[in-house]
């Protein structure tokens, strides 16, 4: 099952500029281990899989608006002035989880310190199955293995990315199917998950005081107060929750508004009714982590909800579907309903 981009991406206001054909071109550079996604010759994003000596999972990086501004943080791959340099495992847009048969896929990075005890899991790209460029829409299908600490596969992943482009918007649909291999796989309730972006500094909430965030292993990360000049981010959910209060609440979608450069943007991450745990809990932090996690009700509810401990039997599969909408300019809650599945 995959998303089909709405027809409004192909007609109406999206095609108001004759100079823009919204032609999306996918190009696979095997030597550089990436698939670039260009719209009318300008960068949109790239699927990169440099391998475990650089990144412990494939990611989309960077991601740009229709106006050409970055919505993703540059550090650690391409640092920019004034950025935070915390959480080195937060790169671009990714999909993983903090406890898969006891393995931590979320916190794993080449900068991992002794305070993180593991064991850690690694997601390794195994192939590009297909690519299809097109006008207004393009599709990429890739595969990966989720490896345990001994490099033995636990899960086989097949992901379809559907990229959409209009004069004032970009869309990324991610449809990921995970298949358990020779034994059952348990996703124990853990706040570290599941689909996530690390945002550009301008899209963070303004810092009001230093913070300390503790991961599921009890390891604390200090996040300092920084210069708030040009920092404009604000979370808002479909249920009307705003700001830092979004964390741990449930909603079909969350919208982040802000300004990057001179471009106002609305970035919406959407759950899908067919997903496990719908509507998802939001693991969204003001310092720039924008994540949806449907598999940890006991954690996000402080024990009020029963643990899910989602279990995938050997040989069985589960599919997760998410949509990221990047709208230049303002986007009302009413207007974004046309994009919600």
Secondary structure, DSSP 8 states (H G I E B T S, - for coil): ------GGGTSGGGG--TT---EEEEEEETTTTEEEEEETTEEEEEEE---TTT-SS-EEEEEB-TTS-B-B--TTTS--TT-----TT--SEEEEES-BTTBB-SS--TT--TT----B-EEEEEEEEEEE-EESEEEEEEEEEEE-TTS-EEEEEEEEEEEEEETTEEEEEEEEEEEE-SS-EEE---SSEEEEEEB-GGGS----S-EEEE-TTS-EEEE-----TT---EEEETTS-BGGGGTT-B-SEEEEEEEETTEEEEEEEE--TTSTTSS-EE---TTSEEEEE-S-HHHHTTTSS----EEE-TT-EEEEEEEEEEEES---HHHHGGG--
